[in-house]
Amino acid sequence: MAIGRAGRHSSVLSSVLLQILLYLSSIYGLFYFISSLCLIIYKSQVLSYPDSDLALDVCLLLLMAGLDVIRLYWGVRGNLLESEKYISANLFSTGATVLLAVYFLVWQSYVLRADVIINSILLCLYGLAGVVGFGALARFNRAYS
């Protein structure tokens, strides 16, 4: 038994499923970043990719990678510390990375079949982690209210 915030004994509220999803997201996020960068390079060499769009796509991919690292850190920390603040920040940053993933799925200059596949898998992981993260947040709020 762990001692809760109020000093009373309580059970562990951390979510094993959330921890697993965050771990899988970290591995897939690295694969996603490398493959998206390779696809952008491929498209810039093979297709007539406008320079301004190329710069925008690379900058947004770097922004997405940075946000994903922060999202994973806040998620792991929030889950292990059973912190509503970190889990809330994780869910907010998940929303931002979902918007960037949708950009790469729908609005970039050229969307290849490979883009659709890797972005669809990423969005599924984000969706699962978001649902489980909301569940963990609700459990933390209920226990510490």
Secondary structure by P-SEA (a helix, b strand, c coil): cccccccccccccccaaaaaaaaaaaaaaaaaaaaaaaaaaaaaacccccaaaaaaaaaaaaaaaaaaaaaaaaaaaaaaaccaaaaaaaaaaaaaaaaaaaaaacccccccaaaaaaaaaaaaaaaaaaaaaaaaaaaaaaaac
